[in-house]
Amino acid sequence: MRSLLKNKSGITTFIIVFVICLVGYFFILHVVMPATVDTEQVNLEIFKMINEERADHGLAELNIDNNLESIAKEWSDELIQIGELTHGNFGQRIASIGYSNYSCSEIIAEQNGWTLSFARDFVDGWIDFPAHYDIMMTESYGYMGIGVSKDGSMFYAVADFRFE
């Protein structure tokens, strides 16, 4: 390494190789890896991590709710189409599955690009935002449905909750 850096051409070669490696790394993380992300697996990981956070605080585990999962997935798909974070008409979505008489909440997030801790990044973002954390940590027994959608390197996650 020292002999490589002793002359100008060695330094230039080192810089070129370094830049190529750096560009390759970002290409893999933001182009190749997002194309291979299994959003169903991310759903499961997010579901598990939220329940682990609840268990760490002595709260009951939330059960999966297929109706909530369906509207969460539909809404994450819609967020991909509109390209912005919004809850839209959450009350209408809840009413469409017959849950108007329950206490229901929704948390959403977006990420541009992929990381090795992808699902964890979504959950940690919710944990760090007090209003979202309060929803995740509602003391009542309840249910949850997760929906994650992607378009290129953009990802949207929706977590819908129903509490008794």
C-alpha positions as CSV (number, residue, x, y, z in Angstrom):
1,M,0.0,0.0,0.0
2,R,2.8,2.4,0.9
3,S,4.6,1.9,-2.4
4,L,1.3,2.3,-4.2
5,L,0.8,5.7,-2.6
6,K,4.3,6.9,-3.1
7,N,3.8,8.0,-6.7
8,K,1.1,10.1,-8.3
9,S,-0.2,7.3,-10.6
10,G,-0.6,5.0,-7.6
11,I,-2.7,7.6,-5.8
12,T,-4.8,8.1,-8.9
13,T,-5.3,4.4,-9.3
14,F,-6.3,4.0,-5.6
15,I,-8.8,6.8,-5.9
16,I,-10.3,5.4,-9.1
17,V,-10.7,1.9,-7.5
18,F,-12.2,3.4,-4.3
19,V,-14.8,5.5,-6.3
20,I,-15.7,2.4,-8.4
21,C,-16.2,0.4,-5.3
22,L,-18.3,3.1,-3.7
23,V,-20.5,3.5,-6.7
24,G,-20.9,-0.2,-6.9
25,Y,-21.9,-0.4,-3.3
26,F,-24.6,2.2,-3.7
27,F,-25.8,0.6,-7.0
28,I,-26.3,-2.7,-5.2
29,L,-28.1,-1.1,-2.2
30,H,-30.4,1.2,-4.2
31,V,-31.0,-0.7,-7.5
32,V,-30.2,-4.4,-7.3
33,M,-31.3,-5.1,-3.7
34,P,-34.7,-3.3,-3.8
35,A,-35.6,-5.4,-6.9
36,T,-35.2,-8.6,-4.8
37,V,-36.9,-7.5,-1.6
38,D,-39.8,-9.8,-0.7
39,T,-42.4,-7.5,0.7
40,E,-44.3,-10.4,2.3
41,Q,-41.2,-11.2,4.3
42,V,-40.8,-7.6,5.3
43,N,-44.5,-7.6,6.5
44,L,-43.8,-10.6,8.7
45,E,-40.6,-9.1,10.1
46,I,-42.4,-5.8,11.0
47,F,-45.3,-7.7,12.6
48,K,-42.9,-9.7,14.7
49,M,-40.8,-6.7,15.7
50,I,-43.9,-4.7,16.8
51,N,-45.0,-7.6,18.9
52,E,-41.5,-8.0,20.4
53,E,-41.5,-4.3,21.4
54,R,-44.9,-4.8,23.0
55,A,-43.7,-7.9,24.9
56,D,-40.6,-6.0,26.1
57,H,-43.1,-3.6,27.9
58,G,-45.3,-6.4,29.2
59,L,-48.1,-5.8,26.7
60,A,-50.1,-8.6,25.0
61,E,-49.1,-9.7,21.6
62,L,-51.3,-8.4,18.7
63,N,-52.9,-11.0,16.4
64,I,-52.8,-10.9,12.7
65,D,-56.1,-9.6,11.1
66,N,-56.5,-10.5,7.5
67,N,-59.0,-7.7,6.9
68,L,-56.6,-5.1,8.3
69,E,-53.8,-6.7,6.3
70,S,-55.8,-6.4,3.2
71,I,-56.6,-2.7,3.6
72,A,-53.0,-2.0,4.7
73,K,-51.6,-3.6,1.6
74,E,-54.1,-1.8,-0.6
75,W,-53.2,1.5,1.0
76,S,-49.5,0.9,0.7
77,D,-50.0,0.2,-3.0
78,E,-52.0,3.4,-3.3
79,L,-49.2,5.4,-1.6
80,I,-46.8,4.1,-4.3
81,Q,-49.2,5.5,-6.9
82,I,-49.6,8.9,-5.3
83,G,-46.0,9.1,-4.2
84,E,-46.6,10.8,-0.8
85,L,-47.3,9.9,2.8
86,T,-50.9,10.5,3.7
87,H,-53.6,8.6,5.6
88,G,-56.2,9.5,3.1
89,N,-59.6,8.5,4.3
90,F,-58.7,5.9,6.9
91,G,-62.2,6.0,8.4
92,Q,-63.7,4.9,5.1
93,R,-61.2,2.1,4.8
94,I,-62.0,0.9,8.3
95,A,-65.8,1.2,7.6
96,S,-65.3,-0.9,4.4
97,I,-64.3,-3.9,6.4
98,G,-67.0,-3.4,9.1
99,Y,-64.7,-2.0,11.9
100,S,-66.3,1.3,12.5
101,N,-67.3,0.4,16.0
102,Y,-63.8,-0.5,17.1
103,S,-60.9,1.7,18.1
104,C,-58.7,1.6,15.0
105,S,-55.4,3.4,14.2
106,E,-52.9,3.6,11.4
107,I,-49.2,4.3,11.1
108,I,-47.4,4.8,7.8
109,A,-43.8,5.3,6.7
110,E,-41.7,5.5,3.5
111,Q,-38.1,4.6,2.7
112,N,-36.1,5.3,-0.4
113,G,-33.5,2.6,-0.8
114,W,-32.8,-0.7,1.0
115,T,-30.6,-1.4,4.0
116,L,-29.6,-4.6,5.7
117,S,-32.0,-3.7,8.5
118,F,-34.8,-2.7,6.3
119,A,-37.8,-3.9,8.4
120,R,-36.1,-2.7,11.6
121,D,-35.7,0.8,10.0
122,F,-39.5,1.1,9.6
123,V,-40.2,-0.1,13.1
124,D,-37.5,2.1,14.7
125,G,-38.9,5.1,12.8
126,W,-42.3,4.4,14.4
127,I,-40.7,3.9,17.8
128,D,-38.9,7.2,17.5
129,F,-42.1,9.1,16.7
130,P,-44.2,9.4,19.9
131,A,-47.7,9.4,18.3
132,H,-46.8,6.3,16.3
133,Y,-45.2,4.6,19.3
134,D,-48.3,5.3,21.4
135,I,-50.4,3.5,18.8
136,M,-48.1,0.5,18.7
137,M,-48.1,0.4,22.5
138,T,-51.9,0.7,23.1
139,E,-52.5,-1.4,26.2
140,S,-55.7,-3.1,24.9
141,Y,-55.8,-6.5,23.4
142,G,-56.0,-6.2,19.6
143,Y,-55.1,-7.0,16.1
144,M,-52.7,-5.7,13.4
145,G,-52.3,-5.9,9.6
146,I,-49.2,-4.8,7.8
147,G,-48.8,-3.8,4.1
148,V,-45.5,-3.0,2.4
149,S,-45.3,-2.0,-1.3
150,K,-42.4,-1.0,-3.5
151,D,-41.7,0.8,-6.7
152,G,-38.1,0.7,-7.8
153,S,-36.2,1.8,-4.7
154,M,-39.2,3.5,-3.0
155,F,-41.0,1.6,-0.3
156,Y,-44.2,2.4,1.7
157,A,-45.2,0.5,4.9
158,V,-48.7,0.7,6.5
159,A,-49.6,-0.8,9.9
160,D,-53.3,-0.8,10.7
161,F,-54.5,-1.6,14.2
162,R,-57.8,-2.6,15.8
163,F,-58.1,-2.6,19.6
164,E,-60.9,-4.1,21.8
